[in-house]
Amino acid sequence: MIFMKKFFALSLVLALALCGASSAEQTAQSIISDSVSMINEISGQGDAADMAKTLKTSHAVALVPSMLKAGFLIGGEYGEGLILKHEDGKWYGPSFYNIGGGSFGFQAGAEQVSLLLAVINEKGVNAFLSSKTKLGGDIGIAAGPTGRRAEAATDAQAKASIYSYSMSKGLFAGVSLEGSVISRSVKRNKEYWGENVTAAEALTKPANDERVQPLIKALDELMKKAK
């Protein structure tokens, strides 16, 4: 029993260490730049039009250009991202946040994925304003509709405040993130804005800064693909 406890504890430490390493060299600007590359890649997918339609009516878009999922028996995941509010055709923000979680079961190795979260109502936006929110528990989240299923929402999607999509190895699909925890990044917000700002304050600021303009342009171009 003691051995098993130590084994699982070590597995968890290794998983979290691998995940933590994924953010070691990230900065607010690198998160923005990587998000631009991510959106451009998504725009090139055959079913991007269906997802773009969802984005066009969303209240906000949250991005995680690089989330590492790793582990051995006990897994962990961690990534840094940003959220931009979209209202009446205008963009506000960004505010930065972290996403992470753990899982049990047979698993080994590591995988890097990119995430796009379409926040479809104000309840979903509010989840990013809190210091910490559990997806699927505190707020409804479901894999985003794509392809032939885009027009036929499931019960989970009908109740969700956030639709989640992933990009991995060039493949784009809806993905479940239930159980993951998002928390605002005080460090990245201060780094970007030059002062301590809350997520709520950041998302009232027009996204006019030249540093974020390439991302705004990429998102606008993606939304033009909406059917």
Secondary structure by P-SEA (a helix, b strand, c coil): caaaaaaaaaaaaaaaaaaaaccccccaaaaaaaaaaaaaaaaaccaaaaaaaaaaaccccccccbbbbbbccbbbbbbccbbbbbcccccccccccccccccccccbbbbbbbbbbbcccaaaaaaaaccccccccccccccccccccccccccccccccbbbbbbcccbbbbbbbccbbbbbcaaaaaaaccccccaaaaaacccccccaaaaaaaaaaaaaacc
